[in-house]
């Protein structure tokens, strides 16, 4: 069975029109960034992304089809 890896990547723009709460880079935490991205994307879009990733993982664990080659 051929093992193919699924992935997901993207970018998210963040509103920088109000920098009154600006944090220097060395003070930024993963939790802060995650909160900014969730706020920018919206809860529904985050839930859709998580569901898609969960589905990809489940399909890797329990594939619904197998590709056969002449070698297998």
N, C-alpha and C positions, 0 to 999 in steps of 0.2 A: 504494500500500500504506500502510495506517495504521500509524504507529509508536507502540506503547504501551510505556511503561517499567515494568519490574517492580521491586519494592523489597521489602525485608525490614527490619523493625525490632522491637525488643522491649526488655524490661527484665530485669535479673537482680538478685535480692537477694543480698547478700553477708553472710556470718556476721560479726557484729561483737561476739560475746560475749567475745572475747579481744583487747583493744586494746594488748597489751604491745609490739607492733611498730608502733604507730601512727606514721604519717608525716604531717607537715604537708602541706597541699594543694600548696604550691609545690615540694615535693620529690617528688611523685608523678609517675611517668613513664607513658607509654602502655604500655610493656612490663609494668610492675607491674600496671596495671589489666587488661591482657589476661590475665596469669597468674591474677589473682584470679577473673576471669570464667570462664576455662577450668576452674579448680579447682571453682568453684561449679556449673557446668553438667555437667562430666564430659566426658571425651574422646569418648565415643560420641555424645553429643548435639552436641558441636562438629563432629564429622565429619559427622553428618546435616545440620546447618545449612550447612556448607561444600558438601556435595554438592548440596543444594537450590539454593544460590546459583549453583554451577557450571552446573546444569541450566537455570536461568533465563537465564544469560548465553548458553549454547549455543542456546537457543530464540530468543533475540533475534538472534543471528548467523545462524541457519539455521532460520527458522520452518517448521513442519510444515503450517501452513494460512495462508491469506490471506483477509482480509475484503474483499469487493468491495462497493462502494457504487454508487449510480446515477451518481455523478460520475466514477467511475474506469473 
